[in-house]
Amino acid sequence: MALARLISRGQAGLDAYEVSVEVHISGGLPGFAIVGLPTPAVRESRERVRAAILNSGLEFPSSRITANLGPADIPKDGGRFDLALALGIIEAGRKERRRRWQLDEIEFVGELALGGELRPVTGIVPAALAARAARRRLIVPEANAAEAGLVPGIDASTARRLNDVVAALDGEGTLSAVEARPLTAGPVPLPSLDDVKGHAGAKRALAVAAAGDHNLLMIGPPGSGKSMLAVRLRSLLPALSDDELLAVASIASVAGDDSVLKGGRARPYRAPHHTTRAAALVGGGQHPKPGEISLAHHGVLFLDELPEFSRAALEALREPLETGRVAISRLGHRIDFPARFQLIAAMNPCPCGFLGDGTDRCQCGAGRVGQYRSRISGPLLDRFDLHIEVPRVPYAELAAEPSDPGGEALGLMVARARQRQLARGELNARLGERAVFEHVELDRAASRLLAEAQEHWQLSARSVVRILKVARSLADLTGAAQPGVAELSEALQLRRLDRSR
């Protein structure tokens, strides 16, 4: 009888929990059993591991093999334990054990092909972070080297085949060390507001949204430039910090999305189609994966044709918009994904899109317009700090030289405003209600204006708080110590949809 113990990493959301892979070989009829709540994908690894060992020219014991994946109360999924299982069988079946490294100092993650090649798996960034915290070496497939290299200070190596790992453990070969992959200091080139003619008001609203991390809803006819403006918001936002980059990379790694490796430190930008269902938007599945809102963490989520999204999908956004997280419950366990995103949405003013464009093209009656707009609930509308109209740009403005501040000037204003907020402790849109009143001190005239506006338009308490946050961001853009009547008036103007309710 022989026993071998190795260490691997499971995956539950962004948690790369430690898995003890124990392999026991005993007498009796030949067989291979895996216990420890394995899913069908893990149980199928018996055939992959057996074929990989034999095709690598190694001996597969003709004995009873029992493999335990602990802890036993957490479901294990995927092929990420293949490498540890194969090495455990090889180690337990040996009469003489000669090793250059101690197995309890290494973690093994990787899927095996039938020929013994190592295939990439998802969730390598969280696994690398966990291995670094445990002060262990990590061995992963060669195709996962770029992801592992995103984690600073990680002691990791890569291999192409099972044979490579066995030889390295025996001191008869070496593995390639993972090289650190520091991403560029700034974002990759992004579409700039310098490309946009006209829309001075919309550009101003984008600057306010970028300055305080505010959610923005744009309403305008088809072709007015709503999508064009939304995609350029990232050019006003700062590059991802080191901590933000690791958080974004962890989510992308779990989702199997390599966009972080291509996007440098640019903030994520996700624009799901309006047919996207709630589960794809917020995440889920039998084995939960992050959805679009988590993939937009620390970045921008753009929803075009907002009323065309299903009611269930839109209502699922309400809680994450408040908490910055999404919880997915499955039988016996709950998984949390971070989802602190900036929501930018666009919609037409009516079903045909031409209401109020100065022509008689719109044939939508008041009933159809009301039905169209009612697809977005009041509570969700309340979570948009800014509601603006994006009209068609006249040809004269398209042909003229731009007179409003360009993208670079707006970017500098936004950067200074965000620095002021961070110096106070938090971006304006993330302040709690009590903190808002600590950071905003209105003079008598501004207080009277806000009281009159609340009474006249029957603004909710949440609307009042969000108006104060926007006014604070407007003051930060100009460098004013506190928002006054001018900033408060503009903040009220930027929530114009509240007047129609």
C-alpha positions in Angstrom: 0.0 0.0 0.0 1.2 3.5 -0.8 -0.1 7.0 -0.3 0.8 10.3 -1.9 -0.5 13.8 -1.2 -0.3 16.8 -3.5 -1.9 20.3 -3.5 -4.1 21.9 -6.1 -6.6 24.7 -6.3 -10.3 24.5 -6.9 -12.5 27.4 -8.1 -15.6 28.8 -6.6 -16.3 32.3 -8.0 -13.1 34.2 -7.4 -12.1 32.0 -4.5 -9.2 29.6 -5.4 -9.6 27.3 -2.5 -6.9 24.8 -1.6 -7.6 21.2 -2.6 -5.7 18.3 -1.0 -5.3 15.6 -3.7 -4.6 12.3 -1.9 -3.9 9.1 -3.9 -4.0 5.7 -2.3 -2.9 2.5 -4.1 -3.8 -0.8 -2.5 -4.2 -4.5 -3.5 -7.3 -5.9 -5.0 -9.0 -5.8 -8.3 -7.7 -3.0 -10.6 -9.9 0.1 -10.4 -9.7 3.9 -10.2 -12.2 5.8 -8.0 -12.3 9.6 -7.3 -14.2 10.8 -4.2 -14.7 14.2 -2.6 -17.8 15.5 -4.5 -16.4 15.3 -8.0 -18.7 16.5 -10.9 -18.9 14.4 -14.0 -16.1 16.5 -15.6 -13.8 15.4 -12.7 -14.9 11.8 -12.8 -14.1 11.7 -16.5 -10.5 12.6 -15.6 -9.9 9.0 -14.7 -9.7 8.1 -18.4 -7.7 11.2 -19.3 -5.2 10.6 -16.5 -4.8 7.0 -17.3 -4.2 7.6 -21.1 -1.9 10.5 -20.4 0.3 8.5 -18.1 0.6 5.5 -20.5 1.1 7.7 -23.5 3.9 9.5 -21.6 5.8 6.2 -21.3 5.1 5.9 -17.6 3.7 3.0 -15.6 0.1 3.0 -14.6 -0.4 0.7 -11.6 -2.6 -2.4 -12.1 -4.0 -2.0 -8.6 -6.9 -0.4 -6.8 -6.5 3.4 -6.9 -8.5 5.7 -4.7 -8.1 9.5 -5.1 -9.7 11.9 -2.6 -10.2 15.6 -3.3 -10.6 17.4 0.0 -12.3 19.2 1.5 -15.1 16.7 0.8 -18.0 19.1 1.3 -17.2 21.4 -1.7 -18.1 20.3 -5.2 -15.1 19.9 -7.5 -15.4 20.8 -11.2 -13.3 20.9 -14.4 -10.1 19.3 -15.5 -7.9 21.5 -13.3 -7.0 18.5 -11.0 -5.7 16.2 -13.8 -2.0 17.1 -13.3 -2.1 16.6 -9.5 -4.0 13.3 -9.9 -1.5 12.0 -12.4 1.5 13.0 -10.4 -0.1 11.5 -7.3 -0.6 8.1 -9.0 3.0 8.2 -10.3 4.3 9.1 -6.9 2.3 6.6 -4.9 3.2 3.8 -7.3 6.9 4.2 -7.0 9.1 2.0 -4.8 11.9 4.5 -4.6 11.1 8.2 -4.3 13.6 10.7 -5.4 12.6 14.3 -5.6 14.3 17.6 -6.0 11.4 19.5 -4.6 9.1 18.7 -1.6 5.6 18.1 -2.9 4.0 20.1 0.0 5.8 23.2 -1.3 4.2 23.1 -4.7 0.7 23.5 -6.1 -0.3 21.8 -9.4 -3.0 23.1 -11.7 -3.6 21.9 -15.2 -5.7 19.7 -17.5 -4.2 16.7 -19.3 -4.7 15.7 -22.9 -4.8 12.0 -23.8 -1.2 12.3 -25.2 0.1 13.8 -22.0 0.1 17.4 -23.1 -0.9 20.1 -20.6 -3.9 22.2 -21.5 -4.8 25.6 -20.1 -7.5 26.1 -17.5 -9.5 29.1 -16.3 -9.0 30.9 -13.0 -5.2 31.0 -13.0 -4.9 34.5 -11.7 -6.9 33.8 -8.5 -4.9 30.5 -8.1 -1.6 32.4 -8.5 -2.7 34.9 -5.9 -3.6 32.1 -3.5 -0.4 30.3 -4.1 1.6 33.4 -3.5 -0.3 34.0 -0.2 0.5 30.4 0.8 4.2 30.9 -0.2 4.2 27.9 -2.5 5.5 27.4 -6.0 2.9 27.0 -8.7 3.1 24.8 -11.8 0.7 25.5 -14.6 0.3 24.7 -18.3 2.5 26.8 -20.6 -0.6 28.4 -22.2 -1.4 30.0 -18.8 2.0 31.7 -18.4 0.8 35.1 -19.4 -2.0 35.1 -16.8 0.2 33.8 -14.0 2.7 36.5 -14.9 0.2 39.2 -14.0 0.6 38.4 -10.3 3.7 40.2 -9.0 6.1 38.2 -6.9 4.6 34.8 -7.9 7.0 31.8 -7.9 5.6 29.9 -10.8 6.8 27.6 -13.6 5.2 26.2 -16.7 5.3 22.9 -18.5 4.1 21.6 -21.9 3.8 17.9 -21.0 3.3 15.6 -18.0 6.8 14.2 -18.7 8.3 17.7 -18.2 6.9 17.9 -14.7 8.0 14.4 -13.7 11.5 15.0 -14.9 11.7 18.3 -13.0 10.5 16.8 -9.8 13.1 14.0 -10.2 15.9 16.6 -10.8 16.4 15.4 -14.3 15.0 18.5 -16.1 14.0 22.0 -15.6 10.8 24.0 -16.1 10.4 27.4 -17.6 9.9 30.1 -15.0 7.0 32.4 -15.4 8.2 35.9 -16.2 6.5 39.0 -14.6 4.2 40.7 -17.1 4.0 44.3 -16.1 1.4 46.0 -18.2 1.8 49.4 -19.7 1.7 52.4 -17.3 -1.2 54.0 -19.2 -4.2 52.8 -21.1 -4.0 51.6 -24.7 -5.1 54.1 -27.4 -8.8 54.7 -27.0 -11.4 56.5 -29.1 -11.2 60.2 -28.1 -13.8 62.9 -27.7 -11.7 65.0 -30.1 -13.3 62.9 -32.9 -16.8 64.1 -31.9 -18.3 67.3 -33.5 -21.0 69.1 -31.6 -22.6 67.6 -28.5 -21.1 70.2 -26.1 -23.7 69.4 -23.5 -23.2 65.6 -23.8 -19.5 66.0 -23.6 -19.9 68.0 -20.4 -22.2 65.3 -19.0 -19.6 62.7 -19.8 -17.0 64.7 -18.0 -19.2 64.9 -14.9 -19.9 61.2 -15.1 -16.2 60.4 -15.4 -15.3 62.7 -12.6 -17.6 61.2 -10.0 -18.3 57.7 -11.3 -21.9 58.6 -12.0 -24.4 56.5 -14.0 -25.6 58.2 -17.2 -28.7 57.8 -19.3 -28.8 59.3 -22.8 -32.0 59.8 -24.8 -32.0 60.8 -28.4 -33.1 59.8 -31.9 -31.3 57.1 -33.9 -28.0 58.1 -35.3 -27.5 61.1 -32.9 -24.3 59.7 -31.5 -25.2 58.1 -28.2 -23.1 54.9 -28.8 -20.3 57.0 -30.2 -20.2 59.1 -27.0 -20.5 56.1 -24.7 -17.5 54.3 -26.1 -15.4 57.4 -25.6 -16.1 57.7 -21.9 -13.1 55.4 -21.2 -10.7 58.0 -22.6 -11.7 60.3 -19.7 -11.2 57.7 -17.0 -7.8 57.0 -15.4 -5.8 53.8 -16.0 -6.4 50.8 -13.7 -4.3 50.8 -10.6 -2.3 47.7 -9.6 -5.0 46.5 -7.3 -7.8 47.2 -9.8 -5.9 45.4 -12.5 -5.5 42.3 -10.4 -9.3 42.3 -9.6 -10.2 42.8 -13.2 -7.7 40.1 -14.3 -9.1 37.6 -11.7 -12.6 38.0 -13.1 -11.5 37.7 -16.7 -9.4 34.7 -15.8 -12.3 32.9 -14.2 -14.5 33.7 -17.2 -11.9 32.5 -19.7 -11.6 36.0 -21.2 -8.1 37.1 -22.2 -9.1 40.7 -22.9 -7.1 42.0 -20.0 -3.9 40.7 -21.6 -4.7 42.7 -24.7 -6.2 45.8 -23.1 -3.3 46.9 -20.9 -4.5 49.1 -18.1 -7.5 50.4 -20.0 -10.7 50.1 -18.0 -13.1 47.3 -19.1 -15.9 48.2 -21.5 -18.8 45.8 -22.0 -21.7 46.4 -24.4 -24.1 43.4 -24.3 -26.8 43.1 -26.9 -30.4 43.9 -25.7 -31.3 40.2 -26.2 -28.9 39.3 -23.3 -30.8 37.4 -20.6 -30.6 38.2 -16.9 -28.3 35.2 -16.1 -25.8 36.3 -18.8 -25.9 39.9 -17.5 -25.4 39.2 -13.8 -23.8 35.8 -14.0 -24.9 32.3 -13.1 -25.1 28.9 -14.6 -24.9 25.4 -13.1 -21.3 26.2 -12.2 -21.5 30.0 -11.7 -19.5 32.2 -14.0 -19.2 36.0 -13.8 -21.7 37.9 -16.0 -21.3 41.1 -18.0 -21.7 43.3 -15.0 -18.7 41.6 -13.3 -16.7 41.7 -16.5 -17.3 45.4 -16.4 -15.9 45.7 -12.8 -13.9 48.9 -12.4 -15.0 49.9 -15.9 -18.0 50.8 -18.1 -21.2 48.8 -18.8 -23.0 50.2 -21.8 -26.6 49.2 -22.4 -27.9 50.4 -25.8 -31.6 50.3 -26.5 -32.3 50.1 -22.8 -36.1 49.6 -23.0 -35.5 46.5 -25.3 -33.8 44.6 -22.5 -36.0 42.2 -20.6 -37.6 43.5 -17.4 -35.9 40.7 -15.4 -32.5 41.6 -16.8 -32.9 45.3 -15.9 -34.3 44.7 -12.4 -31.4 42.4 -11.7 -29.1 45.4 -12.0 -30.6 47.3 -9.1 -28.9 45.6 -6.2 -25.4 45.5 -7.8 -25.7 49.2 -8.6 -26.1 49.9 -4.9 -23.7 47.3 -3.4 -21.0 46.8 -6.1 -21.4 43.0 -5.8 -23.7 40.3 -7.1 -24.6 37.1 -5.1 -25.4 33.9 -6.9 -27.0 31.2 -4.8 -26.9 27.5 -5.7 -27.7 24.4 -3.8 -25.7 24.4 -0.6 -23.5 27.4 -1.4 -23.4 31.0 -2.4 -20.9 32.7 -4.7 -20.2 36.5 -4.7 -18.7 38.3 -7.7 -17.6 42.0 -7.6 -19.6 44.2 -9.8 -18.6 47.9 -9.2 -19.3 49.2 -12.7 -20.3 52.5 -14.2 -23.6 52.2 -16.0 -24.1 54.1 -19.3 -27.3 53.6 -21.1 -29.0 54.9 -24.3 -32.6 54.9 -25.5 -34.8 56.5 -28.1 -37.5 59.0 -26.9 -40.2 56.8 -28.4 -40.7 53.5 -30.2 -39.9 55.0 -33.6 -37.2 57.2 -32.2 -38.2 60.6 -33.7 -40.3 62.2 -31.0 -39.3 65.8 -30.5 -36.7 65.9 -33.4 -38.4 69.0 -35.0 -40.1 67.0 -37.8 -43.5 65.3 -38.2 -41.9 61.8 -38.7 -43.1 60.5 -35.3 -46.5 58.9 -35.4 -46.3 57.4 -31.9 -49.3 58.4 -29.7 -49.0 59.3 -26.1 -50.1 55.8 -25.1 -47.3 54.1 -27.1 -44.7 56.5 -25.8 -45.8 55.9 -22.2 -45.8 52.2 -22.6 -42.4 52.3 -24.2 -40.9 54.3 -21.4 -42.6 52.3 -18.7 -40.4 49.3 -19.6 -37.8 50.9 -17.4 -39.0 51.0 -13.8 -38.9 54.1 -11.6 -36.4 52.6 -9.1 -34.0 51.8 -11.9 -34.3 55.3 -13.4 -33.6 56.7 -9.9 -30.2 55.0 -10.0 -29.1 57.1 -13.0 -27.4 60.2 -11.6 -27.5 62.0 -15.0 -30.4 62.0 -17.6 -29.5 63.9 -20.7 -30.9 64.5 -24.2 -28.7 63.8 -27.2 -30.2 65.6 -30.2 -29.2 65.4 -33.8 -26.2 67.6 -34.6 -27.0 70.3 -37.3 -24.7 70.3 -40.4 -23.4 73.7 -39.4 -21.9 72.3 -36.3 -20.5 69.3 -38.1 -18.8 71.6 -40.6 -17.5 74.1 -38.1 -14.3 73.9 -36.1 -15.0 72.7 -32.5 -15.1 75.4 -29.9 -15.7 73.3 -26.8 -12.9 71.7 -24.7 -11.2 68.8 -26.4 -10.8 65.3 -25.0 -7.4 66.0 -23.5 -8.6 69.2 -21.7 -11.6 67.3 -20.3 -9.4 64.4 -19.3 -7.2 66.7 -17.2 -10.2 68.3 -15.5 -11.6 64.8 -14.7 -8.2 63.6 -13.3 -8.0 66.7 -11.0 -11.6 66.2 -9.8 -11.0 62.6 -9.0 -7.9 63.4 -7.1 -9.8 65.9 -5.0 -12.4 63.2 -4.2 -9.9 60.5 -3.4 -8.1 63.0 -1.1 -11.5 63.3 0.8 -11.7 59.5 0.9 -14.0 58.3 -1.9 -15.4 59.0 -5.3 -18.6 61.0 -5.0 -20.9 58.4 -6.5 -19.8 55.8 -3.9 -20.4 58.0 -0.9 -23.0 56.8 1.6 -25.9 59.1 2.5 -24.4 60.4 5.7 -21.0 61.0 4.0 -22.7 63.0 1.3 -24.0 65.5 3.8 -20.6 65.6 5.4 -18.9 66.5 2.2 -21.6 68.9 0.8 -22.4 72.1 2.6 -25.0 74.2 0.8 -25.4 77.9 1.4 -28.8 79.3 2.2 -29.7 80.1 -1.5 -28.6 76.6 -2.7 -30.6 74.9 0.1 -33.7 76.9 -0.7 -33.3 76.0 -4.4 -33.0 72.3 -3.6 -36.0 72.3 -1.2 -38.2 74.0 -3.9 -37.1 71.6 -6.6 -37.9 68.6 -4.4 -41.3 69.9 -3.6 -42.1 71.0 -7.2 -40.9 67.8 -8.9 -41.6 65.4 -6.0 -38.1 64.1 -5.9 -37.3 61.0 -3.9 -34.8 61.0 -1.1 -32.5 59.0 -3.3 -32.8 61.6 -6.1 -31.9 64.4 -3.7 -28.8 62.5 -2.5 -27.7 61.8 -6.1 -28.3 65.4 -7.1 -26.0 66.5 -4.2 -23.4 64.0 -5.4 -23.5 65.4 -8.9 -23.3 69.0 -7.6 -20.2 68.0 -5.6 -18.6 66.5 -8.8 -19.4 69.7 -10.7 -17.7 71.7 -8.0 -14.7 69.4 -8.1 -14.4 69.9 -11.9 -14.1 73.7 -11.4 -12.1 73.5 -8.2 -14.8 75.1 -6.0 -14.6 74.4 -2.3 -18.4 73.7 -2.1 -21.2 73.5 -4.7 -23.3 76.7 -5.0 -26.5 77.7 -6.8 -24.8 77.3 -10.2 -23.6 73.8 -9.6 -26.9 72.7 -8.0 -28.9 74.2 -10.8 -26.8 72.3 -13.4 -27.2 69.1 -11.3 -31.0 69.5 -11.3 -30.9 70.1 -15.1 -28.9 66.9 -15.6 -31.8 64.9 -14.0 -34.4 66.2 -16.3 -36.4 63.0 -16.4 -37.4 63.5 -12.8 -39.5 66.4 -14.0 -41.8 64.1 -16.0 -42.7 61.8 -13.1 
